Amino acid sequence: MSSCLMEGNEAVAWGALASGCRFFAGYPITPATTIFNTLLKIIPPAGGICMQGEDEIASIGYCLGASMAGLKSMTATSGPGLSLYSEQISFAIGSEIPLVIVDVQRLGPSTGSATRGADGDVQFMRWGNSGGLPVIVLAPVDVADCFVLTMHAFNLAEEFRCPVFIASNKEIAMTKESFDPDALIKPAIIDRIVSNEEKFFPFEVKEGCLVPQFLPIGGKTLVRQTSSTHGDDGYITTDYNVISRFQNRLKNKIDSAAGSFAFHESFIEEEADTLIITYGVTARAAKAVYDEQKKLGRPVSLLILKTLWPVPEKLIRDKAETANRVFVFEMNMGQYYGEIRRILPDKKVEFLGRMDGRLISPRQITEALGNG
């Protein structure tokens, strides 16, 4: 691919293809449908499958089945569809099924405004599973991010055998931008570790590891899958010790590695008293303010988070170390603001949000900083 004009949804689709994704199932929903439309054109020629389920529940179920059979799989939806995904997300977590889920957020609640962007699903992506176990959520800022972070999402899903979310937004997803995919720094492709042992326990982990090896269902070796609590062999269990060990491993395999995928951009000014923390499309307005304030001789620092969950706590503390004031800007009523306050209890943390279908503007950010 050479330099091209592409919207965020198209970049997600091409990033998935470059990652080795060969199965997609989804149900049409604004503003995520053009991911489906793009993959419908590019996956079949690559030997993959792209299909529409009868609804969102069936679509994610198809993806889980395809992943258990060994295919890298992805689905895409928006808030109303994500709500329907919830039970299957829990299944993917408990049965350690790799899957990439793109949530192109739109204004809620419920059906909300299908053509207006928001970041109102941030907490739902994290906590929308029974059991509350950790997941990985990545947040692109622009079209280039949509491509690269999709590749990272597939790598993380394969490496940790878990669902990984891409927290996009209608404004990123449906805005066309020029970018050159060949000029991007792309991660090396990671595939799940396939077992070569004759005696295979689907949830057994090797010493020093937290993630089990993989064998596809439907092969010569019997592979058990269940959504209930289970032992290494895949059989249902009520043994307290086995359940405790299993739950802690599911938590620790992601939380213990969080620092290795704390994707971000930072612009830290030594003399700045103020740090802006933001993510998603709002980061673009914040970057414009950072540039303008620096030009005016009133520098502020800026941290753009591209990994939202697990919360990159050490990164945030390190970047906020020299700041006395911290401002959080996001397109909701403060869903990530609470996390920043929790992490930085010794700082003055302030918030500006918007959830009415309009973007947060550079002027609003400047006025909130008191530098207007």
Sequence and secondary structure as in RCSB ss.txt:
>XXXX:A:sequence
MSSCLMEGNEAVAWGALASGCRFFAGYPITPATTIFNTLLKIIPPAGGICMQGEDEIASIGYCLGASMAGLKSMT
ATSGPGLSLYSEQISFAIGSEIPLVIVDVQRLGPSTGSATRGADGDVQFMRWGNSGGLPVIVLAPVDVADCFVLT
MHAFNLAEEFRCPVFIASNKEIAMTKESFDPDALIKPAIIDRIVSNEEKFFPFEVKEGCLVPQFLPIGGKTLVRQ
TSSTHGDDGYITTDYNVISRFQNRLKNKIDSAAGSFAFHESFIEEEADTLIITYGVTARAAKAVYDEQKKLGRPV
SLLILKTLWPVPEKLIRDKAETANRVFVFEMNMGQYYGEIRRILPDKKVEFLGRMDGRLISPRQITEALGNG
>XXXX:A:secstr
  SEEEEHHHHHHHHHHHHT  EEEE   TTTHHHHHHHHHHTGGGT EEEE SSHHHHHHHHHHHHHTT  EEE
EE HHHHHHHHHHHHHHHHTT  EEEEEEEEE STT EEEEE  TTHHHHHH STT    EEE   SHHHHHHHH
HHHHHHHHHHTSEEEEEEEHHHHT EEEE GGGS         B   SS  TT   TT SS  B  TTSSS    
 SS B TTS B   HHHHHHHHHHHHHHHHTTGGGG  EEEE  TT SEEEEEETTHHHHHHHHHHHHHHTT   
EEEEESEEES  HHHHHHHTTT SEEEEEESSSSTTHHHHHHH TTSEEEEEE  SSS   HHHHHHHHT  
